[in-house]
Amino acid sequence: MERDRMKKTNIIAVVGGVSMVLAACGALQQNEMAEAETDETVSASKDNVEEAAGETTMAWIPEETKESVQMAEGLYEALLNQEYAGREGYAYCIDDADYDGKDELLIRNMQIREERSGYSVQFINGGLRFDYQKTFPQEIIDANLWTYTTELTAEQDEEMVHSGIYVYSAQEHKQYWYQNEEDFIVSMGFDSAEPFYEYTDLEGQKRLTFYYDEQTQKGCGIRCYERDPTTFIATGMYGFMFEGVQEGTPRNTNLGRDFFKTESIYEGYSVWDCADNVEENVEYDEAGRIRHYDAFGILSYMADDTEPQCLLEINYEYYDNGVLKCRYYQHNSAAFATWGTTWDSYFDEMGRLVYEDTYITHGSWDTYYIYTDDTAQPAFILNLDNNAGEWIPEFWVTVQPCRP
């Protein structure tokens, strides 16, 4: 299906030292019932662009629309600078690829055979929403001057610190990008609110900042991370947002579990079931508390494996008052499975489970147990499923008793 397109006047705008082609005007449609009036408007629009002489002055556009366009252009620039500059295999332009009258940032993945494939990025709700797995019309490919991201100068330093925030929307099943934490929180309407809950790990690093409105059942949050800079992005944050809650207790909760049992997470399947010549080792501290367990054995079903391997290892730490502080668990994925290969549990000084970080096959699984009083029952449970960088939230109100 073809459409009439007015020839675009391309304007070079320089923001933060990065040049980028911005479309100063979109498609103008013919109105057959008011042809003369439309022609006059088109002529005036062209004159306004031509008189701008290199500036993005769009006098015929309402102020609110102009402000929105300027915000979108600024975020497009920021995204390219902070996330794509210097990366190989990508090219971009700005155009209206879905013919809805609004320009989007179009990013082509030049590393795959189908060079019309990529994704569009659109300014929505104060952020940028990604629509992946797009196939652009050939006329869009041909009508634009595509810029390779290798031509942009990267703003990231050698430690690869992420400055933007990728946010997963549970309702839309879409990913957004915000330039910083403040912009994200403001766009969600929590700019004047105190966090509903925050979690800081044992090293004093903030792990979670969570906002929630009990009246509207809307929530959002930031999940921070730190990693070895030699292997991956060292620091940064991911976001999530949702509407609505679930009532009860999630099936995969570990509330009430006996954490002092030295066994795998796969109930009914022990180290003795998966290996031969199993040897166990248990160590205790001066107070007689278990601090270390391991089990080694030979995986006979693996033809090349004749040496004992570590099948299961569990380590414990305690508070000064003797209460369990944390439990670090890991098992051999060849002996058991990849799901739950590592499973770390953290407790408060009352011995209540407050946070768990579990490895799962497609990423990781966070569980936060949120208490509102001194009872053993958490009032809320927040699950975050890290699906390859998309943190998918589940928020539970525990109106039903947790398992004993």
GUDREN-577047 format. One record per residue (C-alpha): x, y, z; chain; residue number from 0. Coordinates in steps of 0.2 Angstrom, whole numbers, plus 5000, padded with zeros to 4 digits. Example, Ala and Ser with C-alpha at 12.3 -4.5 7.8 and 13.67 -1.06 7.14 Angstrom:
<rs>
    c1    c2    c3  kette   nr
  5062  4978  5039      A    0
  5068  4995  5036      A    1
</rs>
This chain:
<rs>
    c1    c2    c3  kette   nr
  5000  5000  5000      A    0
  5008  5016  4994      A    1
  5006  5033  5002      A    2
  5009  5051  4997      A    3
  5025  5058  5005      A    4
  5031  5076  5005      A    5
  5049  5077  5002      A    6
  5058  5079  5019      A    7
  5069  5093  5023      A    8
  5083  5085  5033      A    9
  5091  5095  5047      A   10
  5107  5092  5055      A   11
  5106  5094  5074      A   12
  5121  5093  5085      A   13
  5118  5087  5103      A   14
  5132  5082  5114      A   15
  5144  5081  5100      A   16
  5134  5069  5090      A   17
  5127  5073  5073      A   18
  5111  5065  5068      A   19
  5098  5068  5054      A   20
  5082  5073  5061      A   21
  5066  5074  5051      A   22
  5059  5091  5052      A   23
  5042  5087  5045      A   24
  5032  5071  5043      A   25
  5020  5066  5029      A   26
  5006  5078  5024      A   27
  4990  5069  5018      A   28
  4979  5076  5004      A   29
  4961  5081  5010      A   30
  4951  5080  4994      A   31
  4936  5090  5002      A   32
  4947  5105  5006      A   33
  4961  5104  4993      A   34
  4964  5123  4992      A   35
  4965  5124  5011      A   36
  4977  5110  5012      A   37
  4988  5116  4998      A   38
  4989  5133  5007      A   39
  4994  5124  5024      A   40
  5007  5113  5015      A   41
  5014  5128  5007      A   42
  5015  5137  5023      A   43
  5023  5122  5031      A   44
  5037  5121  5018      A   45
  5040  5140  5020      A   46
  5042  5138  5039      A   47
  5055  5124  5037      A   48
  5065  5133  5023      A   49
  5066  5149  5033      A   50
  5072  5139  5048      A   51
  5089  5138  5039      A   52
  5096  5123  5049      A   53
  5086  5125  5065      A   54
  5071  5114  5070      A   55
  5058  5128  5071      A   56
  5041  5120  5068      A   57
  5030  5135  5069      A   58
  5015  5127  5063      A   59
  5015  5113  5076      A   60
  5006  5116  5092      A   61
  5017  5120  5107      A   62
  5013  5104  5116      A   63
  5017  5094  5101      A   64
  5033  5103  5098      A   65
  5039  5100  5116      A   66
  5035  5082  5114      A   67
  5045  5081  5097      A   68
  5059  5090  5105      A   69
  5059  5078  5120      A   70
  5058  5063  5109      A   71
  5073  5069  5098      A   72
  5083  5073  5114      A   73
  5080  5055  5121      A   74
  5084  5047  5104      A   75
  5101  5056  5104      A   76
  5104  5051  5122      A   77
  5100  5032  5118      A   78
  5112  5032  5103      A   79
  5125  5041  5113      A   80
  5124  5030  5129      A   81
  5119  5013  5122      A   82
  5125  5011  5104      A   83
  5139  5023  5100      A   84
  5154  5014  5093      A   85
  5145  4997  5092      A   86
  5147  4987  5076      A   87
  5132  4980  5066      A   88
  5119  4993  5068      A   89
  5113  5008  5057      A   90
  5099  5020  5062      A   91
  5088  5034  5055      A   92
  5072  5043  5060      A   93
  5056  5041  5050      A   94
  5038  5035  5052      A   95
  5039  5017  5048      A   96
  5022  5012  5053      A   97
  5013  5027  5045      A   98
  5005  5033  5061      A   99
  5010  5051  5058      A  100
  5024  5050  5071      A  101
  5042  5048  5068      A  102
  5052  5035  5077      A  103
  5070  5030  5079      A  104
  5073  5015  5067      A  105
  5088  5004  5071      A  106
  5093  4991  5058      A  107
  5103  4975  5063      A  108
  5115  4974  5049      A  109
  5123  4958  5057      A  110
  5109  4947  5050      A  111
  5105  4942  5032      A  112
  5088  4951  5031      A  113
  5094  4969  5031      A  114
  5077  4976  5033      A  115
  5075  4969  5050      A  116
  5078  4978  5066      A  117
  5067  4988  5078      A  118
  5058  5004  5081      A  119
  5060  5015  5096      A  120
  5045  5027  5100      A  121
  5043  5041  5113      A  122
  5029  5036  5125      A  123
  5026  5040  5143      A  124
  5042  5050  5145      A  125
  5053  5036  5139      A  126
  5057  5026  5124      A  127
  5047  5010  5120      A  128
  5055  4996  5110      A  129
  5046  4986  5097      A  130
  5057  4972  5092      A  131
  5057  4960  5077      A  132
  5052  4973  5065      A  133
  5053  4972  5046      A  134
  5054  4989  5038      A  135
  5046  4993  5021      A  136
  5058  4994  5007      A  137
  5053  5012  5004      A  138
  5059  5016  5021      A  139
  5075  5008  5018      A  140
  5078  5017  5001      A  141
  5071  5034  5006      A  142
  5083  5037  5021      A  143
  5101  5040  5024      A  144
  5106  5027  5037      A  145
  5120  5031  5049      A  146
  5131  5017  5056      A  147
  5133  5017  5075      A  148
  5152  5015  5073      A  149
  5152  5033  5067      A  150
  5146  5039  5085      A  151
  5158  5042  5099      A  152
  5155  5032  5114      A  153
  5152  5041  5130      A  154
  5154  5025  5141      A  155
  5171  5024  5150      A  156
  5183  5009  5151      A  157
  5173  5001  5165      A  158
  5157  5000  5154      A  159
  5145  5008  5167      A  160
  5127  5008  5161      A  161
  5120  5025  5163      A  162
  5102  5022  5155      A  163
  5089  5011  5162      A  164
  5080  4997  5153      A  165
  5062  4995  5160      A  166
  5051  4980  5157      A  167
  5032  4983  5157      A  168
  5022  4968  5163      A  169
  5006  4974  5155      A  170
  5012  4978  5138      A  171
  5026  4965  5138      A  172
  5037  4978  5130      A  173
  5054  4986  5135      A  174
  5056  5004  5138      A  175
  5072  5015  5140      A  176
  5074  5030  5152      A  177
  5089  5041  5153      A  178
  5090  5040  5172      A  179
  5081  5034  5187      A  180
  5073  5051  5191      A  181
  5065  5052  5174      A  182
  5058  5034  5176      A  183
  5051  5037  5193      A  184
  5043  5054  5188      A  185
  5035  5046  5173      A  186
  5027  5033  5184      A  187
  5019  5046  5195      A  188
  5030  5042  5211      A  189
  5041  5058  5210      A  190
  5035  5064  5227      A  191
  5033  5048  5235      A  192
  5045  5038  5247      A  193
  5050  5021  5241      A  194
  5038  5007  5247      A  195
  5053  4996  5251      A  196
  5072  4996  5248      A  197
  5084  4982  5250      A  198
  5103  4983  5253      A  199
  5114  4968  5252      A  200
  5127  4963  5265      A  201
  5141  4973  5257      A  202
  5131  4989  5259      A  203
  5126  4990  5240      A  204
  5108  4995  5236      A  205
  5100  4981  5227      A  206
  5082  4986  5225      A  207
  5071  5002  5226      A  208
  5053  4998  5225      A  209
  5038  5010  5223      A  210
  5020  5004  5226      A  211
  5003  5012  5228      A  212
  4991  5001  5237      A  213
  4976  5010  5231      A  214
  4979  5009  5212      A  215
  4990  4993  5214      A  216
  5003  5001  5202      A  217
  5021  4998  5206      A  218
  5038  5000  5198      A  219
  5056  4998  5204      A  220
  5074  4998  5200      A  221
  5085  4983  5202      A  222
  5104  4988  5203      A  223
  5118  4976  5199      A  224
  5137  4975  5200      A  225
  5148  4963  5190      A  226
  5166  4960  5186      A  227
  5170  4974  5173      A  228
  5182  4962  5164      A  229
  5168  4950  5159      A  230
  5153  4961  5158      A  231
  5145  4978  5161      A  232
  5151  4982  5178      A  233
  5137  4993  5186      A  234
  5120  4998  5181      A  235
  5101  4996  5184      A  236
  5086  4988  5176      A  237
  5068  4994  5179      A  238
  5051  4986  5180      A  239
  5033  4992  5181      A  240
  5016  4983  5183      A  241
  4998  4985  5188      A  242
  4988  4973  5198      A  243
  4993  4960  5212      A  244
  4991  4942  5215      A  245
  4984  4936  5231      A  246
  4991  4921  5241      A  247
  5009  4914  5242      A  248
  5019  4909  5226      A  249
  5021  4891  5224      A  250
  5040  4893  5223      A  251
  5042  4901  5239      A  252
  5055  4894  5251      A  253
  5046  4901  5267      A  254
  5047  4887  5280      A  255
  5061  4877  5272      A  256
  5074  4869  5283      A  257
  5089  4878  5277      A  258
  5101  4867  5288      A  259
  5097  4851  5278      A  260
  5112  4847  5267      A  261
  5103  4841  5252      A  262
  5099  4847  5234      A  263
  5084  4858  5230      A  264
  5077  4843  5220      A  265
  5068  4834  5234      A  266
  5069  4815  5232      A  267
  5085  4816  5222      A  268
  5101  4815  5232      A  269
  5120  4815  5228      A  270
  5119  4796  5230      A  271
  5107  4795  5216      A  272
  5117  4804  5203      A  273
  5135  4798  5206      A  274
  5146  4784  5212      A  275
  5159  4784  5226      A  276
  5151  4798  5235      A  277
  5161  4806  5249      A  278
  5153  4819  5260      A  279
  5162  4832  5271      A  280
  5154  4843  5285      A  281
  5162  4857  5295      A  282
  5156  4866  5310      A  283
  5161  4882  5319      A  284
  5166  4884  5337      A  285
  5148  4885  5343      A  286
  5144  4869  5335      A  287
  5135  4876  5320      A  288
  5137  4869  5303      A  289
  5147  4881  5292      A  290
  5151  4871  5277      A  291
  5145  4855  5268      A  292
  5151  4847  5252      A  293
  5149  4831  5242      A  294
  5161  4824  5229      A  295
  5158  4809  5218      A  296
  5161  4801  5200      A  297
  5148  4804  5187      A  298
  5149  4787  5179      A  299
  5137  4790  5165      A  300
  5149  4802  5158      A  301
  5161  4791  5149      A  302
  5176  4803  5150      A  303
  5173  4807  5168      A  304
  5184  4796  5180      A  305
  5189  4809  5193      A  306
  5178  4814  5207      A  307
  5168  4831  5205      A  308
  5160  4842  5217      A  309
  5141  4838  5217      A  310
  5135  4849  5230      A  311
  5142  4863  5241      A  312
  5133  4873  5255      A  313
  5141  4887  5265      A  314
  5133  4896  5280      A  315
  5136  4913  5289      A  316
  5129  4919  5306      A  317
  5125  4935  5315      A  318
  5133  4939  5331      A  319
  5118  4933  5340      A  320
  5119  4916  5332      A  321
  5105  4918  5320      A  322
  5107  4912  5302      A  323
  5113  4927  5291      A  324
  5115  4919  5274      A  325
  5116  4902  5265      A  326
  5126  4900  5249      A  327
  5121  4884  5239      A  328
  5127  4877  5223      A  329
  5126  4861  5214      A  330
  5134  4852  5199      A  331
  5122  4855  5184      A  332
  5128  4839  5176      A  333
  5123  4829  5191      A  334
  5106  4838  5194      A  335
  5101  4852  5182      A  336
  5105  4870  5177      A  337
  5089  4877  5186      A  338
  5095  4882  5203      A  339
  5113  4879  5200      A  340
  5116  4893  5213      A  341
  5104  4898  5226      A  342
  5108  4911  5239      A  343
  5097  4915  5254      A  344
  5098  4930  5266      A  345
  5090  4933  5282      A  346
  5087  4947  5295      A  347
  5093  4947  5313      A  348
  5076  4939  5318      A  349
  5080  4924  5306      A  350
  5067  4929  5294      A  351
  5070  4926  5275      A  352
  5071  4943  5267      A  353
  5080  4940  5250      A  354
  5085  4925  5238      A  355
  5095  4926  5222      A  356
  5093  4910  5212      A  357
  5101  4905  5195      A  358
  5089  4899  5182      A  359
  5092  4893  5164      A  360
  5087  4910  5156      A  361
  5095  4921  5169      A  362
  5091  4923  5187      A  363
  5077  4924  5199      A  364
  5075  4937  5213      A  365
  5063  4935  5228      A  366
  5060  4949  5241      A  367
  5050  4945  5256      A  368
  5043  4961  5263      A  369
  5037  4962  5281      A  370
  5027  4976  5289      A  371
  5028  4970  5307      A  372
  5038  4959  5319      A  373
  5028  4943  5314      A  374
  5036  4929  5304      A  375
  5023  4931  5290      A  376
  5028  4943  5275      A  377
  5015  4955  5270      A  378
  5021  4955  5252      A  379
  5032  4945  5241      A  380
  5040  4952  5225      A  381
  5047  4940  5212      A  382
  5058  4947  5198      A  383
  5062  4935  5184      A  384
  5077  4940  5175      A  385
  5073  4934  5157      A  386
  5090  4939  5148      A  387
  5089  4957  5154      A  388
  5070  4959  5155      A  389
  5066  4959  5174      A  390
  5048  4952  5174      A  391
  5039  4956  5190      A  392
  5026  4947  5200      A  393
  5019  4955  5216      A  394
  5010  4945  5229      A  395
  4999  4950  5244      A  396
  5001  4936  5256      A  397
  4983  4935  5262      A  398
  4984  4917  5264      A  399
  4995  4909  5277      A  400
  5012  4903  5271      A  401
  5017  4885  5272      A  402
  5024  4879  5289      A  403
</rs>
